[in-house]
Amino acid sequence: MNIPDTPILISYSSDEEKIDALKFSKISGYPCIKKSDVNSSLHLNYSSAFVELCDSEKNICIHIDFLSGNLAHRQQFGGGRSQSIAKAIGLKQGTPPPTVLDATAGLAKDAYVLACLGCSMTLLERSPILVELIRDAIERAKKDEHFKSIIDTGFELIEDSSIHYLNSLADTINPDIACSDIIYPDVIYLDPMYPDRKKSASVKKNMQILQTLLGKDEDTQELLDAALKVAKKRVVVKRPKGSARLSDIKPTYQVSSKNTRYDIYIIQQ
């Protein structure tokens, strides 16, 4: 997946955050200036409370918070294993939660929900900007005892192209080579950017800014093909309800909720 060449700056609200902002600026290659001097619509800002992604033209700022807001509410009142996403990945009473590779982590919302349900999670994200948002959220959440237990179960963040990562894993699947130290995920979860969201007047603010940053995913067929080669038990594709499938490959079955459909591809052993 190619990241669009979107102009972006790294900014900081005060001199207290300047060191962290400059450090990420050096790693990412994006220029760094004080927030008050920002002249670009899109910028990653370091504030005293959190790291946030801002679009000055749309007057939108987003950050990730695992301990409050919608994610905290969903953790407490989301329905547990009765949720559609839990059914889609195969969570069942009396069986251990599967290991899940979220190959399109984004803002890590679904990954966090699955982690709260006991799944060991690996998060793949290609955008260094989103990786920094997730990393910041993880660091802030580590102070919470409940989140510490999630970290202990597994919540690993990897910055990489999902297709590159999955193809690298697929290359190790060779009966003539001993790969006992490589753990292949039970489930690979895919939630590519919805191409039809851009025209909707009801697009949420966080999706508006992500579309500006990332554009839409153009190689979803290749992503699904790579996932099907690596997953041990199933591949789950999240789609808007009523939308076309990700590819011509027919899913084994589907799980639907009010606005979302999950296409499940069972891996034949």
C-alpha positions, 0 to 999 in steps of 0.5 A, spaced: 500 500 500 502 506 497 502 512 502 500 518 499 505 524 498 501 528 503 504 535 506 505 534 513 508 537 519 510 535 526 509 541 531 509 542 538 504 546 543 510 548 548 517 548 549 516 542 554 514 538 548 519 540 543 524 534 544 519 529 543 517 532 537 524 533 534 525 526 535 520 524 531 521 529 526 528 526 525 526 519 525 520 520 520 523 526 516 517 531 516 519 538 518 518 540 525 515 547 528 512 550 533 504 549 533 503 557 533 507 557 526 504 552 523 502 553 515 500 546 513 493 544 514 495 537 516 500 536 522 502 531 528 502 535 534 505 534 541 501 537 546 502 536 554 496 531 554 497 527 548 500 526 541 494 529 536 493 529 528 490 535 526 487 538 520 487 546 520 483 547 514 477 542 517 478 544 524 479 537 526 484 534 531 484 526 533 488 522 538 487 515 541 485 514 548 484 507 550 482 508 557 476 513 556 471 515 551 468 511 546 473 505 547 472 505 554 465 505 554 465 499 549 469 495 553 464 496 559 458 495 555 459 493 548 456 486 549 463 482 550 463 475 546 456 477 543 459 482 539 459 481 531 466 482 531 467 477 536 463 472 533 467 473 526 474 472 529 471 465 532 471 467 539 467 461 543 466 459 550 470 454 552 476 455 547 482 459 548 482 466 544 485 466 538 492 470 536 490 475 531 494 479 526 490 486 525 494 488 518 490 494 518 491 497 525 489 504 523 487 508 530 487 501 533 480 501 535 478 494 533 485 491 536 483 494 543 476 491 543 479 484 541 485 485 546 479 486 551 476 480 549 483 476 551 486 475 544 493 476 543 494 482 538 499 484 533 498 490 530 501 492 523 500 499 521 504 502 515 503 510 516 509 512 521 504 518 523 498 513 525 504 508 529 506 514 533 499 516 535 498 508 537 504 508 541 503 514 545 496 511 547 499 505 549 504 509 553 499 513 557 495 507 558 500 503 561 499 506 567 492 503 568 492 496 571 487 493 566 491 495 560 497 492 563 494 485 563 492 486 556 499 488 554 501 482 558 497 478 554 500 481 547 499 488 544 505 488 539 505 494 534 509 493 528 510 499 523 510 495 516 506 495 510 502 489 511 503 486 504 510 486 505 510 483 512 505 478 510 509 476 504 515 475 508 511 470 513 509 466 507 516 465 505 517 462 511 512 457 510 517 451 507 516 444 509 524 443 508 526 449 513 525 449 520 521 455 523 519 453 530 520 460 532 515 463 528 508 464 530 503 464 525 497 468 527 490 464 528 486 470 525 488 475 520 483 481 521 483 486 515 479 493 515 481 497 509 479 504 508 472 504 505 472 507 498 465 510 498 466 514 505 469 520 502 462 522 498 458 521 505 456 527 509 455 523 515 463 521 515 466 521 522 471 526 523 476 521 525 475 518 518 475 525 514 482 526 517 485 519 516 482 519 508 486 526 508 492 522 511 492 516 507 487 516 501 484 509 500 487 502 499 488 500 492 491 494 493 486 490 497 486 484 493 493 483 493 492 484 501 487 479 501 491 474 497 497 475 502 493 474 508 490 467 506 497 464 505 499 466 512 492 465 517 492 458 520 484 458 521 481 464 518 481 471 515 476 476 517 474 482 512 470 488 515 466 491 510 460 496 510 454 493 510 451 492 503 458 494 500 461 489 494 466 484 497 474 485 497 475 480 491 472 475 487 473 470 492 467 468 495 467 468 503 465 462 507 460 465 511 458 472 513 457 476 520 453 482 520 451 488 524 447 494 523 452 498 519 457 493 518 459 486 515 464 481 516 466 476 510 469 470 514 474 466 510 475 459 513 482 456 512 482 449 510 487 445 513 
